[in-house]
Amino acid sequence: MKLTKLYTNDLNLKEAVWQVGQAYIEGYQQQHNSLPIADVDPESTSPCQVDIKENDKTTWQVIKINESLDFNNINSALDVTINQDIENYFGSMYADSIPAETSDGKLSLLFAWDHNDFQRLQENIIGHIMMKQRLKQKITLFFAVTDEEDMIISLDNDSGEIWVEQVGCEPHKKLANSMQEFLSSLSLDFSVVS
């Protein structure tokens, strides 16, 4: 399913991300007659979980985040200002990763599964920024992984542009001028089943 039909530029980014999540759940249900399935830690619960299956699996749905999630701890600890698009993207909803593709290939949009996972996400972003600073590279912020090993989709923290980069290297291929433009270029992939 191509997202340009669903996404319009007059939506704010949080609403656009929410539409992506809703479109994925609806399309998956139409194709599989079920909610998507995720692997879960039996010791942890997420507001996304709907029905626990055997073998530590659960059906899930996207859940709008009503609490205020921000990156202020990263901003103060590393003396950077995280691009607002990343805050809006990760602060929009709890979800498992969402498979999608562009004309360049397949990817998985990353999201926090719950509040604890958001904390882990922040730790990973801190590690990524520190690596970028150590390598004296411009700061990027990842939000998706590709099906190619060590290739991620990231947002340039200064410009807001969306790039492909190999972990530890400078971004090498520009995909979009903004997060909104990138999201509207995606096609959702309902074929991935856990």
N, C-alpha and C positions, 0 to 999 in steps of 0.2 A: 504494500500500500504506500503510495507516494504521499508525503506529508504536505505538499503545497496546497492541496485541497482543504486541509484542516487549519493551516496556520496563516494568520494575517498579520501584517506589520503593525497594526494598531493595538495588538495585544502586548501587555508587558511580558517580560521574559518568563516570570514565574508562571503566568497563565499559559504561555506557549509550551513550556516544559510539561505542565499539567496536561495539556491537550495531547502531547506526544504519548504520555503515559496512558491516558484514557483510550487513545486510538490503538495502542498496543494491546491493552486488555480486551477491548471489543473485537479487534481483528483476530486475536488468538482464540477467543471463545467461538467466534464464527467458524474458524478453520478446524478447531479441535474439539468443539463442544465441551470445553472445560476451561477453567482458569489455568494460567501458566503454573508450572511446578518448579520449586526451588529446593535445593538441599538446605537443611537447617541443622543448627546445633540444638540438640534436645534440651540443653541447659539454658537456652536463651529464647526469648519470644520477641516477635516484632509485631507492630500494629498491622503489618502487611499480611500476616499469616491468616488464612481463612480456615483450612481444613488440614489437619495433620494426617499424612499418609504413612504407610510403613516404610522402613528403611530410611528414617530421618529425612523425609521429604514432606513438603507442604504445598498446597495451592496458595496463591498469593494474588493480591491486587495492590494497585498504587493507593497511597494514603497521603492526602494533603498535609503538609506540615503546618501546624497552627502555632507552634512555639517559635521563638526567635532564635534562629541558628545563625551564628556569624563567625567570622575569622579574626576577631579582634585580638585573640591571644597570639595568633601568628603575626599579625601586624605589629604588635608591640615587641614580641620576642625577637623577630628578625628585622625590625625596622623597615618593613615594606608595607605597601597598601595593596591589599588583594583587590583585583578588579571586581567591580560590583556584579558583573555578569556571572562570575563564578559563585559569588555568594547567592545570587538569585537562582542559579541553576541548582546547586546542591541544597539550597534552602526551600525548594519548591515542594518536594515530595519524597516520601520514603518508598523505595522499590528495590527489586532485584535488578540486575543489569538487564538492559533492553537491547536485543540484537537488531541491527539495522545495516544498511549498506548505502554507499555512495557510488558514483560512477568509477571511483578508484578502488572499491573493494568492500569487504565486510568489516564490521566493527561492533563493539558492544558499548553502549552508553552506560557509564557507571553512576550509581546512586548509593546513598546510605540506606541500609536495611532498617536501621533503628537509631536511637540516640547514641548508643555505645559505638555503633559502626561509624557514625559521624565523627566521633572522637578519634577513632582509628584512621579515618580518612584524613583528618587534620594532621595527624602524626606523619602519614605518608606524604602529604603536601609539604610539610616542614622539611622532611628529608629530601624531597625533590628540589625545593628552593635552595637548601644549603648546598646541594650538589651543584646547582647552577651557579651559585655565588662562588664556590670553590673553583669551578672551571672558568670563572669570569665570562659566563654566558648570560644573555638576556633572560629574564625570568619568564618562564612559561608555567602554566597550570594545567595539568592533565585532567580530562574528564571522560575519556573513552580510550579503549584499547582496540587494536586491530587484530586481524587473524595472522599477521606477520609477527614473528617473534621480535620483541624489543621495540616495536613501533607503537607509538601512542599518538592520540589526537589531543592537542593542547591549545590553550588560548594564550596569546601573547599578552602578558600582564599590562603592558603599556598601551598597545594599540587596540586590543580586543579582537584582533584577527585570529582565525582558526588555522592551525598548521599541523602537518604530520612531522613527527620528529623521532629519531632513534634515541632511545634512552642514553643520556650522557653526551649527546651531540646537539648542535644547533638545529633548529627547525629547518627542513629542507624543501617542503612543498606546501604552498598556501592553498587552503581549501575554500575559505570564505572570508569576507571582510568583517563578519560579526557572528556571534552565536545565533542570532535570529536567522541570518541568511543560511548558516550551516544547517540548522534544524529543518528549515523549509526545503532543503535539498535532499533530505534523507528519504529512503524507502524503508519501511519496517519489515523485518524478517520474522515470519511466524513459523518457519520450518524448524527452528531450534527447540527441541524438547528435551527436558532433563530426564 
